[in-house]
C-alpha cells in the first residue's frame, strides 16, 4: 500500500524567511506534492499567503501545488490562485453559496478540484459532488493554525468517505490534514486516506531531516 501513499508537506511549518529554499529541499527529499494553506483571517482566524507568493515559488519546482483555500467567498479568488500556478484547488463548501458553480470555476481553469471538510462538517455537504471532483480533504484539526493535535474522531468520517468513493467506483483521492505524525499516520491510511499532509512532523522531527521524515510517514 505504501507505494500508493502520497506525502504533501505543509509549508505552513516551513521557515518563511527562506521559503523558496524550503520548497526546493522538499522536492529533493521526495515530497509528492507541496501543500499550501491559504487563510484569510475571515473564514479562519489566521492570515497566511496569497497568490503572489505562490507565483514566486512556482518556477522553483515541478511538484504539484496542492492549494487549500480557507477563504470566503472563495469564488472571487479562484482565477488568481489558478494563474499563480496552483495544480489542485481545494475549497470548503461553507465558503460558497453554490458548490457546483465553484467546482465549475476551478475546472474552467483546467485545475483539479478538491473539497474540504472541517472536523464538524458533515459528509452530506459533499456527497452529491463526489463524481465531479478529484479530491476530498478531511481536516483532522480545526483549520486556522499549524501544530494542533490530531482529532481521532475524524477517522470514522474518513472511512465513510472512502467507502462512498469505492461504492461509486470513483477515482477520488482522500487527503487528511492536521496533526499527522509518525504515531497516527498508519491509522489515517487504514481509514482510507492516500494523501497525508504534514507540517510540524516533517520540518521538526529527526532534527529536520526532511527525507527521513517523509519516508517514515509514507511507510509507517
Steps between C-alpha positions, in 0.01 A plus 500: 500500500785740582583556133153649454539743790588856407658745743407867474717704739332815629720805454307667782768341722791610279740784573327789321825698482631243250183357355639445150791294635260301717289407196811392306611291800159330519523400135849355554373316809236313298180693572220410258309827532561839663205588726425872516253626762329826409315672785318832489451594868126487430400142419768383746673702774839537336664669202754322281611541141339622179540429129811718462703269725382192309596671173854558635532139617362345181821514287699326775338157472294280269326338797121519522384809692223372724327825598244505782289816493359586843349821368148631454337583265733270312380557141655847481852359540502180294636658181783676691613176664468306176706760311763493777573134428275288724443146372230385744263760645307389808217700654248463784130455419421758771707760308270514197130551434508252210733199521434390140585845369828507696594156366435624145707816557799289604454255211475790256855592606610144413583423863417200715219555751508419870231549765596518866301402808576655838484259799135580568391534135269218393551271202161599358652839406711333230332164434323610182817650348741206531469409131598858400817538707852356527568514872337515843710669768404399852614739771614315812540829690294818496645701208687818581833414662779245459632279777162388640422155642346235273127434559450121475121539472540600133623150410142369485413777255808410294389135485146599400625726218739233369211248505277739301774560242563127460129419473461756223821369336645852487861602465507754784794553736442519874739741669530559874651809662559595862733364765619209283807340659692171512258353755166570329593489129429126474150554646433767238611261222295213645194729498546554124716810463754478218648852532644613832560867573755565773680813610656494846599132481679539167682821588580435867548127571841332468671842510313607186613208282232553233580188297495271802177648635321474164607135466382410852158659435472321165599156630388484866 
